Amino acid sequence: MAGRWIELLVTYDSLEAEMIKDLLESGGIRAEIRSAKVTPYPVNVGKMGEVKVLVKEEDWDAAEEMLQDRRDAPGDMERDDGIQPE
């Protein structure tokens, strides 16, 4: 079935999910975020804490490659303030 949304990754951090969504969309890949979290009650236990990033089935390979390229990119840990992580 073309055009259906499928799971690209699962995280427990809403900010991380938003950043990944922004990265994908900057590359022309539509993305959605789904979560069972209820804002007044921030639960991070099991399935209730999952935040899923979804992409269209036909975009999954390109999205996975984009994330892998980002993970492998040199300089991920470089800071602009001159301080290096330990």
C-alpha positions in Angstrom: 0.0 0.0 0.0 1.8 3.1 -1.2 1.7 6.3 0.9 1.2 4.7 4.3 3.2 6.0 7.2 5.8 3.6 8.7 8.0 3.9 11.8 11.5 5.2 11.2 12.6 5.2 14.8 11.5 5.3 18.4 12.9 7.6 21.0 11.8 8.7 24.5 12.8 12.4 24.0 10.3 14.7 22.3 13.0 17.2 21.5 15.1 14.6 19.7 12.1 13.5 17.7 11.4 17.1 16.7 15.0 17.6 15.7 15.0 14.5 13.5 11.7 15.5 12.0 13.2 18.9 11.1 16.3 17.3 9.6 14.2 15.0 7.4 11.9 17.8 6.3 15.0 19.9 5.4 15.9 17.1 3.0 12.5 17.0 1.4 11.2 14.0 3.4 7.8 14.4 5.0 7.7 13.2 8.6 5.2 12.8 11.4 5.6 12.4 15.2 3.3 10.2 17.2 3.3 9.8 20.9 1.0 8.5 23.6 2.4 11.0 26.1 0.0 13.3 27.9 1.6 16.7 28.4 0.5 17.3 32.1 1.7 13.9 33.1 5.2 13.4 31.5 5.5 9.6 31.7 8.6 8.0 30.3 7.9 4.4 31.1 7.5 1.7 28.5 5.1 2.3 25.6 3.7 5.4 27.3 7.0 7.2 26.9 7.7 6.3 23.3 7.9 9.1 20.7 7.8 7.7 17.2 9.1 9.4 14.0 7.1 8.2 11.0 7.8 8.6 7.3 6.0 7.6 4.1 6.8 4.0 3.1 8.4 5.1 -0.2 10.7 7.6 1.7 11.9 5.1 4.4 15.2 4.2 2.6 16.1 7.8 1.9 15.2 8.8 5.5 17.3 6.0 7.0 20.2 6.9 4.8 19.9 10.5 5.9 19.9 9.6 9.6 22.9 7.3 9.1 24.8 10.0 7.3 24.1 12.3 10.1 25.3 9.8 12.7 28.5 9.2 10.8 29.2 12.8 10.1 32.6 13.9 11.5 32.5 16.8 13.9 29.2 15.9 15.6 30.9 16.5 18.9 32.6 19.8 18.0 31.4 22.9 19.8 31.6 26.4 18.6 32.9 27.7 21.9 36.2 25.9 21.7 35.4 23.5 24.6 35.9 19.8 23.7 33.9 17.0 25.4 35.8 14.7 27.6 
